[in-house]
Amino acid sequence: MDSENILPEVKRVSKKELEHFKNEGYIVFASHNHTNFSDGDDYRNVIDALVKVGVNLIALTDHNNIRVANHAKSYIQEKYPECGYIISEEVDSQHGDILAYGLQSEIKVKEGEKLPITQINEIIHDQGGVSVIAHPFHPGEGIFRTFGGLKKAQIKNLNFDGIEVFHADLPPFLNNMCSALIKLRPQMFVLGADDAHSVYQIGRYFNLIGPDIDDVHDIDEVLGAMKQKKITILELMGWSARPFHMLPGFFDILFKKGLKRINAFAGIYGLFKGIHFQHESLGWNPKTPYEFKSELQKLIQTMNINTIRLDAMGPKTQSYEFASVAKELGLNVILNPKYVYPEGIDKPKLDHSLTFEEFEDFCLDHSQRAQTADVDIFCIGNELTLELSDDKSGHIERFNQDFFRQFTPSFLEMIPGIGTSRLAKLSKIGKEEHRIKGYLEKLSKKVRDHFSGMVSYASGSWEVRHVPWKHFDVICCNLYFSDLFVEFIQDVPKLILKVLKGSPASRAALPFKQTIQYLKTFKKPVIISELGFQTVSNTIRVGPMPVQYHEDFNSFKYDESAQANGFAEVFKLLKKDIFVNGLIIHEWSDHIEKGFGLVKLDNTQKLSCDTISNFFKTWEI
């Protein structure tokens, strides 16, 4: 073969021509796009944008995972049945990124690890897929290389099927230079790609495969045509027009989504605005799916929510039925397993018989059910330092006033005026937390074998510094706005604490803001997964401990205004001083009138509902 005649060419086309090609038996293939499962936009928005410009075969190539696959396939089958989907992955190798198309299962890469190219190619080919060199556009000392330093000899001798030499972010002269690499291995096919990490990068390069492709859903036929080099690179717009194409995205990033982008918040768009439905998990106010659907429809209209959080317990839980109802209504669903059984309507209590090992099996079973229910965020647990133990009786009783003397050093150290020496004296505080870190890391990895959505953990505020957040997609923290710690921590032996001055709200704001600031250092979406106020006067001082377990319960006065004002104080912070990606209000209904519930026992709404509704309606990034 004459090497001078194998250099690829690019064909400039219009959207109208794309439709003509599809009618003639060609496939328009978008080969390199990222979603919120790595570092791109929401997968639904990506798919919508690709179809809009004329694509009918889609590859979503997230970094080192294919967790988007089941979600994408379902979405495309339901909304765009005329389009095909090819399971793909961009894999970190020791010498640059490798694109894998036509996978049957994920190529697993540990965090920080880079696999040998030979191993990656072998895995791809064993699954019947094709291996493509991604973006080889860094010339160095006359030798073309990928980001990782791929050499000419490796391109020539390793078993690659294709090479991506036309990259939409590069000027034509550099793409032309890279196209010469095809001479090193003439049997490789060539791809052009957007390498889109935003919907505003979509619509520049495509690949025309065919003709005579009978079925866009027949991936074996498509891969066969690619291997036969039946590919033409299509360019929808020239280099000079691309900056104008991306201009709306630039302004969107700079202004509307600036904070989210700057902090690399993993492509979660919008804000999670939700309500926590806990009554099922504690045996309160059971509902049928029909009743639950009716209630959710009212909530969507009156409370401006787009998310619900559910606790799932036991093999007979209704939470997955409720999750399916919520998904039908277009809501996001956050769900966590919780091994808590009611001991009677008056005082739910922890089951003290569950160990770390037993909970692992319980959680993995629920992760499979969450996958089937299409849950958006699966939290692998909720405040587990309170619920698990190595023995049968070592739990902390959360409904005991002494619990609030069990604040850990990781929480205390965020309070001004507490030194390391003072913390060292509190030897019994937080004894479970070092164990929990390794446990959560291990469990988060196992859950991903069953659940392809976003994985998190609903952390208590006292746990946040002992959760391995780098292993989670989203940070969820149950964070209450209270100065309760001032009252109780002052009584801790050998701990001298200078009482913070100001109103309860001003004192509560300090640890609240500092906790969020710490969580944001992980550059991941942060959701306040539980925030509530009880319907009593001095609710900020009363804090998260249910009022019925306070020694002076009868002295608390029912006060809807105090509950509403508590929420208003937090909302002022969230609008002006603190950015988070979501807020879940705890909780919709309670079994006592003075509790956290947003509705009374007769199911009429409390004053807080208007406060929350107005906030959700106007809360924007």
N, C-alpha and C positions, 0 to 999 in steps of 0.2 A: 504494500500500500504506500502510495506517495504521501509522505508525512506533510507535505505542503498543502495537500488537499483535504486534510482532516480537521483543520481549524474550524471551530464552530462559528456560526453566524447568528445574529440577532435580527428578528423580524419585528418591525414596528407595526402595531395593529390598533384598531379602535374597538370599543365595546361591541359595536354592531358586528364587526368581523368575528369576534369571539363566538357570538351566537351562531353565525354561519358555520364556523368550524364544528361546533357541537352537533349541528344538524347533519353534517357530513360524516359523522362517526368518529370524530376526534374527541379527546378528553383534554380539558383545560385543568392542569394540575398545579396547585400551590404547594410547594415542597418544603417550606421552612417557616414555621410560625410558632410563636410561643404563647402560652396562656397563663392564667393565674396559678397553675400548678407548678410553675417555676418562676419566670420573671416577665410575664406578659399580662395582657388584659384578660378579663373574664372570657372564658372559652366560648360562651354563647355570643358575645359581642364580636369575637374574632370570626366565628363561623358566619354570622350574619353579614359581616363586612366582606368576607371572601365571596359569598354567594352573590352579593349585590354587584360586585364588579365582573361576575361572569364565570367564576370557578365552579367546576362540578366534580372535582376530586380533591379532597382536603387531607393534608398531613399536618398534625399538631406535634411539633418536635420539642417537647419540654426537656430540660436538662436532667438526664439520669433517672427518668421515671416515665411511666405511661399511665399514671393515675387518672389522667383526663379521659382515657379511652372509652370506658363504659358510659360516662356522662355524654361525651361527644357523639358516640354512636346512637344513643337514645335520642338525643336532641336532633340529629340530622334525620334519623328515620321518621321522627314525628313531624318535623317542620319542613325538611327538604328531602323527601324520599327519592327525588331524581338525582341526588348527589351521592357520591361514594366517599368512603372514609378508609384511610390506610393507617394502621397502627404504626407509629413511628417514635423515634427517640433520638435525642442528640447526646452522645455518650462522651464523657471525658476520657481521653486516652493519654498515655504518657507523651504523645507527640501531637497533640492537637485534638480537635473535636471530630467525631465520626458520626455521620447521620445514618441511622438504621431504618429501613422501610420494610414493611411487611412482617412485623414481629408477631409472635404468638404469645410471648411473655416478656416481662421487663428484664432488661439487662441491669442487674443490680450493681450499684457502685456505692461503696461506703463513703461517708462524708470525708472529704479531704483526700480520697484515694483516686488514682488514675490508673486505668487498666492498660495492659500491653495491647497494642494494635492487633497482634495475631490472635489474641484471646477474643477480642471484640468481634473480629471478622469471622472467627470460627463459630461463635454463638449466633451471629446473624445468619450465616449460611446454614447452620444446623436447623434453624427455624424456617428456612425457605425464603429468607429475606435478601435484600441487597444492601451493600455497604458503600457509602459515599463519603469522600473527603469533603469536609465542610470548609468554606471560605479560606482557601490557601492564598492569601493576598499580602503576605509580608515578605518583601524581598530583602535579603540580607547578604551582603558580600557576593552578589550574583547568584545566590542559591535561593530559590523560592521555598518558603516554609509556611506552615500554619502557625497558629499562636504557640504551639508547643515545640516547634522546631522540626517538622517533618522534612526529611531530606529527599533529594531527587531519587536516590537509590531506593528509598522506601516506597515512593510512589510507583516506581517501576517494578519492584519485585514483590511487594505485598499484594494480597489478593483483593484489591479494591474493584468494585463494579462500576463506580462512577465518580465524578468529581464536580463540585459546585464552584464554577469559576466566574460566573456572572453574579455579582453581589450588588444589590440596589443602592447601597450606601457609598459605592466607589465610583470614581469618575471613569469614563470609557477607556482612557489610556491604560489604567491599571488593570481593569478587567481584561483588556486585550493582551497585556503582558502575561497575565495568569492563564489565559486560554491556551497559551503555548505549552502548558504542562501536559496537555493531552497527548503530545508527541511521545512522552515518556512511557505511556501505556495506552496505545491506540485503541485497545478493546474497551476502554472505559466510555460510558456515555457521559454527557455533559448536562448539568442543570443550571438554571438561573433562578435566583430566589430573592425575596424581600428580606429574609431573616427578621421578620416583624416581631418586635417586642411591644408594639402598640398598634391599635387599629388604624392609626394615621400613617403607618408605614406600609399598609397593604395596598396593592394595586400598581406595582411597578414592574416586576418580572413574573412571568408565568412560564409553564412548560406545556407545549402542545404535543400530546402523545397520540400516535395513530398514523394512518387512518384505520378504519375497519375494526374498531374496538366494539364488540357486540354489547358488552355489559359493563358499565362503570363500577359495578359492585363486585365484579370478578377480579379480585386482586392478583390472582395468579396470571391471568391474561395481561393485566396492566404491567406487572413486573417483567413478564416475558417480552413485551413490546419495548420496555425500557432497556433491557439487556441487548435487544436487537438494534438499539440506538435509533428507534423511531421517535425521536424527540426533536422538536424545534423550539428554540428559546424565543419567547414573545416578550416584547417590551411595550407596555401600555402608554408610557410617556417617556420623553427624552430626559436626559440628565438635567438640562436647564429648567425643565418644568417641575422637577421633583421637590425643590425647596418650597414652591408655592403650594404643592399638594400637601406638604407636611405642615404648612403654616398654621392651620387650625389646631393641629396637635400641639404645636409649640406653645400657643397661647393657652390651650387647655392645661398643659403641664405647668406653665409658668404661673397661671392665675387660679383657675378653678380647682386643679388637682395638685397644686404646687407642693403642699405639705406632704401629701401622700407619696408623690414621686420622689421628692428630695429624700425622704426617709425610706425609700425602696420598699414600700408596703405591698409587695407581692401581688399586685394587680387586683386587689379586692376593691371593687368600685362601689361608690355610694357608702351609706352608713347602715349598720345593722340597728334597727330601732325595734325593740321587742319587749315582750312580756314573758315572765317565767310562770309556767303552769306547774306548780309543785303539788297540787292537792292530791293527784293520783298517787304519787310516790309515798305520801304520808297517810294515805287512806282517807282523805277528806274529799267530800263533794264529788263522788264518782259521776261520770257522764257517759252517755252513749256517743258513738261517733257522730250521729246525726245532731245531737244536742251540741256537741263540741263544734261542729261545722257552723251551725247557726250562730254560736257565740263568736267564733272567729270572724264571720262575715260582718257582724256588728262592730267588732274591734277594729277591723281594717277601715271601716267607714268613720268611726267615731274617735279612734285613738291614733290613727295615722301610723300604724305599725307595719313593718314588712318582715318581721322575724318572730318566732316563738322559741322558747327554750323548754325542753321536756326532760324530766327525770324518768329513766326507765329502770324498773326493778322486777326481778324475778322472771321466770319463763312465761308467765301468764299476763305480762304487762300489756296494757292497751296503748302504750306510748307509740308503738309503730303504726297502729291504726290511726292514731291522732296525727302522726307525722305525715302519713299519706294524705290525710284530709288537708293538712296545711299546705302540702306541696301542690295539691289540686287547685288551691286558692292562690297560688303564686307566692307563698311565703317562704322565706329562708327558715331552715330548721337547725337548731343547735340541740344536741342530745347527749346526755351522759348516763352511763349505768350507775345505779346507786343501790347498794345492798343494805337497805333500811326497811325493816318491817314494822308495821304499827303494833304497839302494845296496848292498844285501846285508844279511843278517840280523845281522851283527856291528856295523855302524855306519850306521844310517839317516842321511841327510844332506839338506840343503836343495837343491832344484833352483835353481841360480843363474841360470836363464835367464828368470825371470818378472819383468816390470816392473809398475808400478802400473796401466798401461793394460790389460795382458793380464789381470791379476787381476780387473779390473772386469768384463770379459766372462765370465770364469770364475764369478765370484760371482753375476751376474745369472742365468746359466743354472741355478745351484744354487737360487736363490731361487724359481724357477718350480717346480722339482722339490719343494722344501720345501712349497710351497703345496699341491701335489697329495697329498703325504704327510701333510698336516694337522699339520705340526710346530708346536709351541707357541711356541717362541722360536727365531728364526733369527738367529744371530750372523754378521755380515757379514764376519768375519775373526777371526783369532786371532794376537795379538802380531805385527802386520804390520810393525812397525819392524825385525823380525828377518828377515822373509821377502821384503820387496819393496825395490826400488831403482830409481833412474832409469836405471842402466846395467846391464850384464850381469854385473858382478862385485863390486858394492858392498855385498853383504850381510854382516851379522855372522854368523859361524858359531856357532850356539847350542851346539854340542857341543865348544866349545873353552874351556879354562880362562880365557883372556883375556876371554871374554864377561862375566865377573863383575867386570871392571874397567870395563865400559861403562855403569855406572849413570848415569842422567841427572840433571840438576839438579832436575827435578820430583820425583824420588824422594828425592834427597839433602836437599832443603830441608826435608823432614819429619823429619830427624834432628837432634836438639838439638846445638848447638855448631858447626854449619856456617853460616858467614855468607855473604852475597851476594858479597863480594869474593873469597872462596875459590872459589865456584862459577864466577865469571867467568873464572878461570884454567883451567877445564876446558873449553876451547873446542871440543874435538872430541867431547865427550859429547853425545848426543842430537841429532845433526845432522839426522836424519830426522824428528824429532817435529813440527816446525812444518809441514812438508809434509803429514804424516799427518792433521792436524786438518781441513784443508779437504777432503782426499780422502775422509775418512770421512763428513763432512757431505754431500758430493755423492752418495756411494755409498748412504748410508742413504735418501736421497730417491728414488733410482732403484729401489732394491729394493722400495719400497712400491708401485710400479706392478705388481709381480708377486706380492708376498707380503702377505697381509692379516692375518697374525698379529702377534705382538709381535716387534719388531726390537731387536737389541742388538749389542754388539761385545765379544769376549773379550779384554779388555785385560791386558797385562802390568802389573805393579805400577809399573814405571818409566814407563809411558805415561799413567797416569790423568789427569794434569793437562793433557794435550794431546789428549784425546778430547772431542769436542763432545757431551757427554752430554745436553744439552737436546733433541737430535734423536733420541734413542733412548727406547724405552718402558721398558726395564729396563737396569740397570747390571750388567754381568758383569765380574768381575775375577779373574784367575788370581793368587791371593795365597798365597804360601808363608810358613810360620812358621819363620824361620831367622835366625840372627845371622851368616850367612856374610859379609855386607857388611863386618862389622868387620874380618875377616881381610884382605880384598882391598882395601877402600877406604883402609886405612891405608897401603898401598903406592902409592897414586896420587900422582904427583909434585906437589909444591907444595900438597898438601892436608893440613892439620894437623887431625886428628880426635882428640878426647878420648875414649878408650875408655870405653864405658858399663860400669858395674860390675854385678855380679850374675851369676846363673846364665845359661847360654845361653837358657833359656826366658824369663827376665825381660827379657833384652836383645832377644829376638825379638819379645816382646809389644808393645814400644813402636812400631816402624814398622807393625806389623800393625794395631794399634788406630787409629793416626793415619791410615792409609790409608782405613780404613772410615769413620772420622768425616768425612773430607773427602768421600768419595763420597756420604754421606748428606745433605750440604748441597744436593744437587740435587733432594731431595724425590721420589725415584723408588725403586722396589724395587731393592735391592742383593743380588746373588747372588754368593757366592764360587764362581766357576765352575771352579776347579781348586785343590785343596789336597791335598798328598800328603807322605808321609814314606818314605824308603827304609829297607830292612830291614837297617840296620847300626847299630852303636854310634855314639854322637855324631851321630845323624841330624839333630838340629836344627842343628848346626854344618855338616854336609855340605850341607844345603839342597837346592835344586831341580836342581843340575847332576848328571846321571846319574853314578853312582859309577864306571862303566866308563871314564869319560873323565877321571877324576882321575889325576894322576901316580902317586899312591900307592895305586892301586886294591887291590892285593894285601894291603895292610895293614889294610883294613877288615874288621871281624869281623861275620859274620851275626848279627843280633840282633832277633828278633821283639818282644821286650819293649820295646826302645827305640822301635820304630815305633809300637807301641800307646801308649806313654807320650807320644809326640809328639802323637798325636791327642787324648789325654786332656787335655793342656795347653790345646789350642785349644778343646776342648769346654767347659772350665771358663770360658773367656772368653765364649764364645757364650751360655752359660746365665746368666751373672751381669753381665757388663760391656758386651757388644756385642750390638746387635740387627741381624740381617740377615734377608732373606727367603728365603734358600736357601743350600745348601752342596752342592757336587759333589765327591766324593772321587776323587782321581786315584791309581791306576787299578785296574781289576779284576784284570788279569793283566799280567805283564811277561815278557820273554824271558830275564831273568836272575834268579836266586834272591834276590840282594841288592837288587833294584830296588824300584820303587814298588808293585808288585803286591800285592793283598790275598790272593792265593792262591799257593801254591807251584807249581813246575813240574809236579807230579803232580796239580794242581787241588784239593788239599786246602787248607782255609782256614788263614790265619795268625791269630795272637792278636788282631790289630787288628780282625778281623771282629766279634768279640764287643763290643769297645769301641765300634765304630761303630754296631752294631745297637742296643745299649742306649741310646746317645745319641739316635739317630733315633726310637726308641720313646717317649722321654720329652721330647723337644725340642718345646716349644710356644711360641706367641707370648705 
